[in-house]
Amino acid sequence: MPIVSNNPPLAGSGRSGGSGSAHPEGARGPTVRERQYLKCAGAHPLGHLPGEVSARLVAAMLAEEWIYREDADGYRLEADEALTFQGGTAWRITPCGRWAALTARQRRLLTALGDSSVALAHTDGRATELAQVHLVEDVGGVMQLTVLGASLVRAFVTGAGQP
């Protein structure tokens, strides 16, 4: 059974063409609660979603492809299998989930860091937020994109494919 959302799609959605949006045509953005959980997962070293997320939110985020689940052998499960899987594996954030968790301001900042049009000091509060989710790192007192951050910019801003 498909999950239906009452949230309207974001204007200017689409992954390619430099739009910087995380949402394909007709898709919705995360709710405040979903964004909170996605940020927690982004900050976790292995990208695990917190254990207290409700089954309804898990199903909604899975439908948007913001999270996934692996079986015990590390094989990525299909959505219907993932919801019924009884193993002890965690839900993990996807690159789409990482991008969706960011605010528009954070996406613009990552894009600017990616094309070197802005320098960000490690003492800047915006840098702390992005460092917590492993998208930037301090290199000699200046924040630069991590490999993960660069791959998100490449995939969602330049349209060069999935990270």
N, CA, C and O atoms as a DFTB+ gen file, in Angstrom:
652 C
 N C O
     1  1       0.845      -1.174       0.000
     2  2       0.000       0.000       0.000
     3  2       0.894       1.241       0.000
     4  3       1.733       1.379       0.889
     5  1       0.741       2.135      -0.957
     6  2       1.572       3.333      -1.003
     7  2       1.224       4.289       0.127
     8  3       0.091       4.330       0.607
     9  1       2.211       5.045       0.533
    10  2       2.021       6.028       1.591
    11  2       1.728       7.368       0.938
    12  3       2.462       7.810       0.054
    13  1       0.667       8.003       1.369
    14  2       0.247       9.269       0.799
    15  2       0.530      10.367       1.813
    16  3       0.283      10.198       3.007
    17  1       1.044      11.480       1.338
    18  2       1.342      12.604       2.211
    19  2       0.459      13.781       1.851
    20  3       0.136      13.993       0.682
    21  1       0.074      14.538       2.848
    22  2      -0.679      15.763       2.619
    23  2       0.233      16.969       2.451
    24  3      -0.245      18.077       2.208
    25  1       1.549      16.764       2.578
    26  2       2.485      17.867       2.428
    27  2       2.610      18.234       0.957
    28  3       2.760      17.345       0.119
    29  1       2.551      19.524       0.618
    30  2       2.679      19.924      -0.785
    31  2       4.122      19.780      -1.255
    32  3       5.047      19.856      -0.447
    33  1       4.321      19.570      -2.566
    34  2       5.680      19.515      -3.084
    35  2       6.339      20.882      -2.980
    36  3       5.663      21.911      -2.962
    37  1       7.662      20.883      -2.910
    38  2       8.403      22.136      -2.852
    39  2       8.502      22.740      -4.240
    40  3       8.612      22.021      -5.233
    41  1       8.462      24.048      -4.305
    42  2       8.625      24.734      -5.579
    43  2      10.042      24.548      -6.080
    44  3      10.985      24.487      -5.291
    45  1      10.189      24.458      -7.383
    46  2      11.519      24.334      -7.974
    47  2      12.160      22.994      -7.718
    48  3      13.386      22.897      -7.667
    49  1      11.352      21.948      -7.553
    50  2      11.944      20.657      -7.241
    51  2      12.561      20.036      -8.477
    52  3      12.226      20.382      -9.611
    53  1      13.471      19.112      -8.227
    54  2      14.206      18.430      -9.282
    55  2      15.658      18.335      -8.902
    56  3      16.194      19.258      -8.288
    57  1      16.323      17.228      -9.253
    58  2      17.690      16.995      -8.812
    59  2      18.747      17.575      -9.726
    60  3      19.849      17.876      -9.267
    61  1      18.459      17.739     -10.972
    62  2      19.521      18.154     -11.885
    63  2      19.341      19.594     -12.312
    64  3      18.386      20.262     -11.916
    65  1      20.269      20.062     -13.124
    66  2      20.178      21.402     -13.652
    67  2      20.569      22.472     -12.658
    68  3      20.250      23.644     -12.858
    69  1      21.252      22.095     -11.590
    70  2      21.754      23.076     -10.649
    71  2      20.717      23.647      -9.716
    72  3      20.959      24.681      -9.094
    73  1      19.565      23.008      -9.598
    74  2      18.519      23.565      -8.747
    75  2      18.846      23.446      -7.274
    76  3      18.385      24.258      -6.472
    77  1      19.635      22.447      -6.900
    78  2      20.002      22.276      -5.513
    79  2      18.899      21.700      -4.660
    80  3      19.022      21.694      -3.436
    81  1      17.829      21.218      -5.252
    82  2      16.730      20.659      -4.488
    83  2      16.918      19.174      -4.287
    84  3      17.463      18.482      -5.146
    85  1      16.466      18.693      -3.156
    86  2      16.569      17.267      -2.858
    87  2      15.357      16.512      -3.338
    88  3      15.314      15.289      -3.206
    89  1      14.381      17.181      -3.884
    90  2      13.110      16.562      -4.129
    91  2      12.823      16.451      -5.618
    92  3      12.740      17.469      -6.307
    93  1      12.669      15.220      -6.131
    94  2      12.285      15.067      -7.525
    95  2      10.889      15.645      -7.747
    96  3      10.163      15.913      -6.789
    97  1      10.523      15.833      -8.997
    98  2       9.222      16.402      -9.321
    99  2       8.111      15.690      -8.549
   100  3       8.026      14.462      -8.559
   101  1       7.267      16.468      -7.886
   102  2       6.114      15.930      -7.194
   103  2       6.409      15.368      -5.812
   104  3       5.473      15.019      -5.092
   105  1       7.658      15.268      -5.417
   106  2       7.989      14.718      -4.100
   107  2       7.820      15.809      -3.043
   108  3       7.768      16.999      -3.352
   109  1       7.737      15.378      -1.818
   110  2       7.561      16.318      -0.717
   111  2       8.874      16.490       0.035
   112  3       9.779      15.665      -0.082
   113  1       8.968      17.550       0.793
   114  2      10.096      17.745       1.684
   115  2       9.799      17.096       3.024
   116  3       8.649      16.755       3.304
   117  1      10.814      16.920       3.854
   118  2      10.581      16.280       5.151
   119  2       9.794      17.186       6.096
   120  3       9.888      18.412       6.027
   121  1       9.019      16.558       6.979
   122  2       8.349      17.298       8.044
   123  2       9.428      17.725       9.041
   124  3      10.576      17.290       8.946
   125  1       9.060      18.561       9.976
   126  2      10.006      19.011      10.999
   127  2      10.563      17.809      11.759
   128  3      11.767      17.725      11.997
   129  1       9.694      16.890      12.134
   130  2      10.119      15.710      12.896
   131  2      11.016      14.801      12.053
   132  3      12.034      14.309      12.539
   133  1      10.642      14.580      10.797
   134  2      11.472      13.763       9.909
   135  2      12.855      14.392       9.738
   136  3      13.867      13.692       9.781
   137  1      12.899      15.712       9.544
   138  2      14.185      16.395       9.388
   139  2      15.034      16.217      10.645
   140  3      16.245      16.016      10.553
   141  1      14.408      16.291      11.813
   142  2      15.126      16.099      13.074
   143  2      15.753      14.702      13.118
   144  3      16.922      14.561      13.477
   145  1      14.997      13.686      12.761
   146  2      15.525      12.318      12.774
   147  2      16.590      12.117      11.703
   148  3      17.581      11.425      11.937
   149  1      16.395      12.710      10.543
   150  2      17.401      12.595       9.479
   151  2      18.707      13.267       9.895
   152  3      19.788      12.762       9.590
   153  1      18.619      14.396      10.586
   154  2      19.831      15.058      11.072
   155  2      20.542      14.195      12.111
   156  3      21.772      14.127      12.122
   157  1      19.781      13.536      12.981
   158  2      20.394      12.613      13.951
   159  2      21.121      11.486      13.224
   160  3      22.238      11.120      13.589
   161  1      20.482      10.945      12.198
   162  2      21.113       9.870      11.433
   163  2      22.358      10.380      10.709
   164  3      23.368       9.679      10.637
   165  1      22.288      11.589      10.179
   166  2      23.442      12.172       9.498
   167  2      24.611      12.389      10.438
   168  3      25.767      12.317      10.020
   169  1      24.324      12.653      11.701
   170  2      25.386      12.872      12.683
   171  2      25.962      11.569      13.214
   172  3      27.084      11.549      13.722
   173  1      25.208      10.480      13.102
   174  2      25.688       9.178      13.587
   175  2      26.818       8.691      12.681
   176  3      26.705       8.790      11.459
   177  1      27.905       8.169      13.254
   178  2      29.051       7.731      12.426
   179  2      28.692       6.719      11.340
   180  3      29.338       6.684      10.293
   181  1      27.668       5.894      11.576
   182  2      27.264       4.901      10.576
   183  2      25.946       5.263       9.892
   184  3      25.410       4.474       9.114
   185  1      25.430       6.452      10.184
   186  2      24.201       6.908       9.551
   187  2      22.946       6.246      10.062
   188  3      21.952       6.173       9.338
   189  1      22.963       5.752      11.308
   190  2      21.801       5.062      11.863
   191  2      20.729       6.030      12.330
   192  3      21.022       7.046      12.961
   193  1      19.491       5.706      12.015
   194  2      18.342       6.444      12.499
   195  2      18.151       6.125      13.980
   196  3      18.387       4.986      14.385
   197  1      17.733       7.088      14.802
   198  2      17.501       6.785      16.217
   199  2      16.443       5.690      16.377
   200  3      15.550       5.562      15.540
   201  1      16.543       4.915      17.434
   202  2      15.644       3.796      17.664
   203  2      14.216       4.174      17.986
   204  3      13.314       3.352      17.823
   205  1      13.981       5.409      18.444
   206  2      12.635       5.783      18.873
   207  2      11.728       6.280      17.755
   208  3      10.613       6.719      18.037
   209  1      12.158       6.230      16.511
   210  2      11.340       6.706      15.397
   211  2      10.134       5.784      15.239
   212  3      10.270       4.560      15.247
   213  1       8.956       6.383      15.095
   214  2       7.723       5.594      14.977
   215  2       7.701       4.815      13.665
   216  3       8.358       5.186      12.692
   217  1       6.938       3.740      13.659
   218  2       6.801       2.911      12.454
   219  2       6.200       3.721      11.310
   220  3       6.566       3.518      10.152
   221  1       5.288       4.633      11.616
   222  2       4.674       5.469      10.590
   223  2       5.701       6.383       9.923
   224  3       5.712       6.523       8.700
   225  1       6.562       7.002      10.732
   226  2       7.593       7.865      10.153
   227  2       8.639       7.058       9.397
   228  3       9.131       7.501       8.359
   229  1       8.980       5.886       9.904
   230  2       9.918       5.023       9.176
   231  2       9.359       4.697       7.802
   232  3      10.065       4.804       6.799
   233  1       8.095       4.302       7.752
   234  2       7.471       3.961       6.473
   235  2       7.432       5.166       5.534
   236  3       7.677       5.025       4.336
   237  1       7.129       6.340       6.064
   238  2       7.076       7.549       5.235
   239  2       8.454       7.912       4.694
   240  3       8.584       8.257       3.520
   241  1       9.491       7.838       5.541
   242  2      10.851       8.169       5.089
   243  2      11.386       7.111       4.135
   244  3      12.146       7.432       3.221
   245  1      11.005       5.864       4.332
   246  2      11.397       4.790       3.425
   247  2      10.768       5.010       2.048
   248  3      11.420       4.809       1.023
   249  1       9.502       5.424       2.030
   250  2       8.813       5.692       0.763
   251  2       9.481       6.821      -0.013
   252  3       9.468       6.816      -1.244
   253  1      10.064       7.789       0.691
   254  2      10.760       8.909       0.042
   255  2      12.206       8.562      -0.315
   256  3      12.912       9.366      -0.924
   257  1      12.640       7.359       0.067
   258  2      14.009       6.883      -0.164
   259  2      15.041       7.702       0.605
   260  3      16.160       7.908       0.137
   261  1      14.649       8.166       1.793
   262  2      15.565       8.893       2.665
   263  2      16.300       7.955       3.601
   264  3      17.336       8.312       4.162
   265  1      15.763       6.749       3.772
   266  2      16.390       5.748       4.631
   267  2      16.325       4.392       3.943
   268  3      15.574       4.202       2.986
   269  1      17.117       3.459       4.438
   270  2      17.076       2.084       3.949
   271  2      17.494       1.155       5.078
   272  3      17.908       1.592       6.152
   273  1      17.376      -0.126       4.804
   274  2      17.760      -1.135       5.787
   275  2      18.466      -2.274       5.075
   276  3      18.113      -2.639       3.954
   277  1      19.459      -2.825       5.737
   278  2      20.207      -3.961       5.192
   279  2      19.874      -5.211       5.994
   280  3      19.479      -5.133       7.158
   281  1      20.040      -6.373       5.349
   282  2      19.907      -7.610       6.112
   283  2      21.226      -7.873       6.829
   284  3      22.147      -7.059       6.750
   285  1      21.324      -8.990       7.520
   286  2      22.510      -9.301       8.316
   287  2      23.773      -9.436       7.470
   288  3      24.880      -9.284       7.987
   289  1      23.619      -9.718       6.176
   290  2      24.774      -9.861       5.279
   291  2      25.164      -8.546       4.604
   292  3      26.098      -8.516       3.803
   293  1      24.457      -7.464       4.922
   294  2      24.775      -6.175       4.330
   295  2      24.073      -5.912       3.008
   296  3      24.390      -4.930       2.338
   297  1      23.129      -6.758       2.611
   298  2      22.374      -6.585       1.382
   299  2      21.250      -5.586       1.625
   300  3      20.496      -5.722       2.589
   301  1      21.135      -4.590       0.765
   302  2      20.089      -3.569       0.912
   303  2      18.736      -4.174       0.566
   304  3      18.538      -4.708      -0.526
   305  1      17.812      -4.083       1.512
   306  2      16.487      -4.675       1.347
   307  2      15.561      -3.746       0.569
   308  3      15.656      -2.523       0.674
   309  1      14.669      -4.343      -0.210
   310  2      13.615      -3.577      -0.877
   311  2      12.683      -3.034       0.213
   312  3      12.650      -3.560       1.325
   313  1      11.940      -1.996      -0.108
   314  2      11.105      -1.314       0.891
   315  2      10.143      -2.259       1.602
   316  3      10.054      -2.237       2.830
   317  1       9.426      -3.083       0.852
   318  2       8.454      -3.969       1.501
   319  2       9.146      -5.008       2.378
   320  3       8.626      -5.363       3.436
   321  1      10.307      -5.498       1.955
   322  2      11.075      -6.442       2.768
   323  2      11.626      -5.759       4.021
   324  3      11.628      -6.337       5.108
   325  1      12.086      -4.539       3.852
   326  2      12.696      -3.815       4.966
   327  2      11.699      -3.596       6.101
   328  3      12.062      -3.685       7.274
   329  1      10.446      -3.311       5.754
   330  2       9.437      -3.048       6.779
   331  2       9.074      -4.298       7.577
   332  3       8.675      -4.197       8.737
   333  1       9.208      -5.463       6.972
   334  2       8.834      -6.699       7.658
   335  2      10.039      -7.480       8.177
   336  3       9.868      -8.500       8.846
   337  1      11.252      -7.018       7.880
   338  2      12.470      -7.737       8.282
   339  2      12.561      -7.806       9.806
   340  3      12.374      -6.800      10.490
   341  1      12.846      -8.986      10.328
   342  2      12.893      -9.210      11.771
   343  2      14.312      -9.186      12.334
   344  3      14.492      -9.333      13.542
   345  1      15.310      -9.007      11.493
   346  2      16.694      -8.989      11.969
   347  2      17.000      -7.746      12.782
   348  3      16.201      -6.811      12.845
   349  1      18.155      -7.750      13.395
   350  2      18.532      -6.662      14.289
   351  2      19.333      -5.562      13.631
   352  3      20.184      -4.965      14.290
   353  1      19.103      -5.265      12.370
   354  2      19.871      -4.216      11.708
   355  2      19.171      -2.868      11.846
   356  3      17.957      -2.803      12.038
   357  1      19.939      -1.809      11.746
   358  2      19.419      -0.453      11.926
   359  2      18.967       0.142      10.598
   360  3      19.409      -0.268       9.525
   361  1      18.076       1.118      10.703
   362  2      17.717       1.934       9.547
   363  2      18.851       2.922       9.319
   364  3      19.379       3.493      10.274
   365  1      19.229       3.128       8.065
   366  2      20.332       4.030       7.743
   367  2      19.884       5.107       6.774
   368  3      18.972       4.901       5.973
   369  1      20.529       6.247       6.853
   370  2      20.194       7.382       5.997
   371  2      20.826       7.194       4.615
   372  3      21.935       6.673       4.497
   373  1      20.119       7.617       3.587
   374  2      20.616       7.578       2.215
   375  2      21.198       8.953       1.850
   376  3      20.993       9.919       2.585
   377  1      21.911       9.051       0.739
   378  2      22.336      10.380       0.283
   379  2      21.151      11.332       0.082
   380  3      21.247      12.515       0.409
   381  1      20.036      10.824      -0.452
   382  2      18.836      11.668      -0.599
   383  2      18.345      12.151       0.754
   384  3      17.899      13.291       0.885
   385  1      18.425      11.290       1.758
   386  2      18.018      11.673       3.106
   387  2      18.926      12.730       3.694
   388  3      18.461      13.654       4.361
   389  1      20.223      12.600       3.451
   390  2      21.171      13.614       3.940
   391  2      20.870      14.971       3.313
   392  3      20.868      15.992       4.001
   393  1      20.618      14.977       2.014
   394  2      20.338      16.237       1.319
   395  2      19.000      16.810       1.783
   396  3      18.882      18.019       1.981
   397  1      17.994      15.956       1.958
   398  2      16.672      16.411       2.401
   399  2      16.733      17.000       3.810
   400  3      15.961      17.903       4.135
   401  1      17.634      16.504       4.641
   402  2      17.750      16.991       6.016
   403  2      18.289      18.409       6.089
   404  3      18.097      19.091       7.096
   405  1      18.951      18.858       5.052
   406  2      19.543      20.192       5.052
   407  2      18.501      21.256       4.749
   408  3      17.562      21.023       3.987
   409  1      18.675      22.416       5.347
   410  2      17.827      23.559       5.014
   411  2      18.303      24.137       3.684
   412  3      19.395      23.819       3.213
   413  1      17.485      24.975       3.095
   414  2      17.873      25.622       1.840
   415  2      19.161      26.432       2.029
   416  3      20.014      26.464       1.142
   417  1      19.295      27.082       3.185
   418  2      20.502      27.870       3.472
   419  2      21.731      26.967       3.525
   420  3      22.786      27.321       3.000
   421  1      21.597      25.811       4.151
   422  2      22.728      24.887       4.235
   423  2      23.087      24.327       2.862
   424  3      24.267      24.133       2.568
   425  1      22.102      24.069       2.026
   426  2      22.373      23.591       0.660
   427  2      23.130      24.643      -0.136
   428  3      24.085      24.333      -0.848
   429  1      22.690      25.899      -0.006
   430  2      23.384      26.987      -0.714
   431  2      24.817      27.123      -0.226
   432  3      25.729      27.336      -1.025
   433  1      25.020      27.003       1.070
   434  2      26.359      27.113       1.637
   435  2      27.256      25.978       1.143
   436  3      28.406      26.215       0.773
   437  1      26.745      24.765       1.134
   438  2      27.528      23.632       0.611
   439  2      27.886      23.851      -0.847
   440  3      29.013      23.588      -1.267
   441  1      26.922      24.331      -1.613
   442  2      27.171      24.606      -3.034
   443  2      28.270      25.640      -3.196
   444  3      29.164      25.478      -4.027
   445  1      28.206      26.705      -2.403
   446  2      29.230      27.756      -2.470
   447  2      30.598      27.234      -2.046
   448  3      31.613      27.612      -2.631
   449  1      30.630      26.377      -1.044
   450  2      31.905      25.775      -0.643
   451  2      32.438      24.873      -1.754
   452  3      33.644      24.805      -1.988
   453  1      31.526      24.186      -2.430
   454  2      31.924      23.292      -3.510
   455  2      32.530      24.006      -4.692
   456  3      33.455      23.493      -5.320
   457  1      32.021      25.189      -5.005
   458  2      32.601      25.919      -6.140
   459  2      33.592      26.997      -5.687
   460  3      33.978      27.868      -6.468
   461  1      33.993      26.924      -4.424
   462  2      35.004      27.817      -3.839
   463  2      34.631      29.288      -3.924
   464  3      35.514      30.145      -3.969
   465  1      33.334      29.599      -3.947
   466  2      32.933      30.999      -4.014
   467  2      32.787      31.622      -2.624
   468  3      32.503      32.813      -2.504
   469  1      32.980      30.820      -1.578
   470  2      32.913      31.330      -0.222
   471  2      33.923      30.574       0.636
   472  3      34.167      29.385       0.429
   473  1      34.501      31.277       1.596
   474  2      35.379      30.637       2.584
   475  2      34.636      30.656       3.914
   476  3      33.975      31.637       4.254
   477  1      34.750      29.577       4.652
   478  2      34.030      29.446       5.904
   479  2      35.030      29.089       6.998
   480  3      35.688      28.052       6.926
   481  1      35.146      29.948       8.011
   482  2      36.069      29.695       9.118
   483  2      35.511      28.604      10.020
   484  3      34.296      28.436      10.127
   485  1      36.403      27.868      10.665
   486  2      35.966      26.785      11.544
   487  2      35.206      27.299      12.768
   488  3      34.505      26.529      13.424
   489  1      35.335      28.580      13.079
   490  2      34.626      29.169      14.215
   491  2      33.212      29.611      13.862
   492  3      32.444      29.974      14.754
   493  1      32.854      29.589      12.592
   494  2      31.528      29.987      12.133
   495  2      30.495      28.948      12.587
   496  3      30.708      27.747      12.422
   497  1      29.391      29.407      13.153
   498  2      28.346      28.502      13.631
   499  2      27.767      27.620      12.537
   500  3      27.374      26.481      12.789
   501  1      27.716      28.152      11.320
   502  2      27.207      27.357      10.205
   503  2      28.116      26.176       9.930
   504  3      27.656      25.113       9.514
   505  1      29.408      26.363      10.161
   506  2      30.374      25.287       9.952
   507  2      30.140      24.152      10.938
   508  3      30.257      22.979      10.586
   509  1      29.812      24.507      12.165
   510  2      29.571      23.495      13.198
   511  2      28.406      22.590      12.814
   512  3      28.489      21.369      12.945
   513  1      27.324      23.196      12.339
   514  2      26.156      22.414      11.931
   515  2      26.502      21.416      10.834
   516  3      26.080      20.261      10.885
   517  1      27.261      21.858       9.852
   518  2      27.617      20.988       8.727
   519  2      28.675      19.958       9.118
   520  3      28.695      18.853       8.575
   521  1      29.543      20.309      10.046
   522  2      30.560      19.357      10.510
   523  2      29.906      18.237      11.318
   524  3      30.352      17.090      11.263
   525  1      28.855      18.564      12.067
   526  2      28.164      17.552      12.871
   527  2      27.556      16.450      12.020
   528  3      27.408      15.322      12.490
   529  1      27.203      16.753      10.789
   530  2      26.630      15.747       9.894
   531  2      27.646      15.272       8.848
   532  3      27.282      14.697       7.822
   533  1      28.920      15.527       9.136
   534  2      30.044      14.983       8.358
   535  2      30.108      15.479       6.911
   536  3      30.536      14.743       6.023
   537  1      29.683      16.727       6.671
   538  2      29.719      17.258       5.316
   539  2      30.867      18.231       5.085
   540  3      31.263      18.461       3.943
   541  1      31.407      18.806       6.161
   542  2      32.583      19.678       6.063
   543  2      33.563      19.288       7.158
   544  3      33.197      18.659       8.151
   545  1      34.823      19.679       6.953
   546  2      35.863      19.424       7.946
   547  2      36.841      20.590       7.966
   548  3      36.984      21.322       6.987
   549  1      37.505      20.742       9.094
   550  2      38.480      21.815       9.280
   551  2      39.803      21.407       8.648
   552  3      40.392      20.388       9.008
   553  1      40.259      22.215       7.704
   554  2      41.561      22.000       7.078
   555  2      42.340      23.306       7.232
   556  3      42.147      24.246       6.461
   557  1      43.209      23.356       8.219
   558  2      44.009      24.550       8.461
   559  2      43.204      25.767       8.858
   560  3      43.546      26.884       8.471
   561  1      42.136      25.575       9.627
   562  2      41.331      26.698      10.090
   563  2      40.240      27.116       9.125
   564  3      39.449      28.004       9.443
   565  1      40.178      26.502       7.957
   566  2      39.143      26.807       6.962
   567  2      38.350      25.530       6.708
   568  3      38.918      24.446       6.574
   569  1      37.046      25.672       6.647
   570  2      36.196      24.511       6.426
   571  2      36.147      24.164       4.948
   572  3      35.975      25.030       4.089
   573  1      36.303      22.874       4.676
   574  2      36.211      22.369       3.310
   575  2      35.255      21.194       3.291
   576  3      35.007      20.561       4.317
   577  1      34.721      20.911       2.114
   578  2      33.814      19.780       1.973
   579  2      34.543      18.479       2.243
   580  3      35.697      18.310       1.848
   581  1      33.867      17.561       2.918
   582  2      34.384      16.199       3.039
   583  2      34.090      15.485       1.721
   584  3      33.436      16.043       0.841
   585  1      34.564      14.280       1.591
   586  2      34.251      13.488       0.401
   587  2      32.733      13.327       0.289
   588  3      32.172      13.435      -0.801
   589  1      32.080      13.071       1.410
   590  2      30.621      12.927       1.423
   591  2      29.951      14.232       1.005
   592  3      29.043      14.218       0.174
   593  1      30.383      15.354       1.567
   594  2      29.807      16.646       1.205
   595  2      29.979      16.950      -0.276
   596  3      29.048      17.418      -0.932
   597  1      31.163      16.686      -0.795
   598  2      31.434      16.929      -2.219
   599  2      30.568      16.033      -3.105
   600  3      30.097      16.462      -4.158
   601  1      30.360      14.787      -2.673
   602  2      29.545      13.889      -3.492
   603  2      28.076      14.322      -3.492
   604  3      27.390      14.159      -4.501
   605  1      27.586      14.866      -2.383
   606  2      26.212      15.369      -2.359
   607  2      26.047      16.571      -3.274
   608  3      25.068      16.656      -4.016
   609  1      26.992      17.499      -3.230
   610  2      26.933      18.667      -4.107
   611  2      26.976      18.222      -5.567
   612  3      26.212      18.713      -6.398
   613  1      27.865      17.300      -5.865
   614  2      27.995      16.810      -7.239
   615  2      26.692      16.154      -7.703
   616  3      26.261      16.379      -8.834
   617  1      26.072      15.358      -6.859
   618  2      24.862      14.633      -7.248
   619  2      23.629      15.516      -7.326
   620  3      22.853      15.406      -8.275
   621  1      23.433      16.394      -6.341
   622  2      22.182      17.117      -6.253
   623  2      22.236      18.527      -6.824
   624  3      21.187      19.108      -7.102
   625  1      23.403      19.085      -7.003
   626  2      23.494      20.444      -7.546
   627  2      23.896      20.422      -9.001
   628  3      23.270      21.084      -9.828
   629  1      24.931      19.669      -9.325
   630  2      25.397      19.638     -10.703
   631  2      24.661      18.586     -11.529
   632  3      24.736      18.597     -12.757
   633  1      23.942      17.665     -10.850
   634  2      23.213      16.633     -11.562
   635  2      24.127      15.563     -12.136
   636  3      23.772      14.892     -13.105
   637  1      25.306      15.401     -11.539
   638  2      26.293      14.461     -12.076
   639  2      26.069      13.041     -11.602
   640  3      26.957      12.204     -11.761
   641  1      24.943      12.743     -11.040
   642  2      24.645      11.377     -10.630
   643  2      24.616      11.213      -9.127
   644  3      24.995      12.118      -8.385
   645  1      24.166      10.059      -8.686
   646  2      24.083       9.766      -7.264
   647  2      25.461       9.639      -6.657
   648  3      26.397       9.170      -7.305
   649  1      25.582      10.064      -5.391
   650  2      26.866       9.922      -4.702
   651  2      27.190       8.464      -4.416
   652  3      28.236       8.165      -3.840
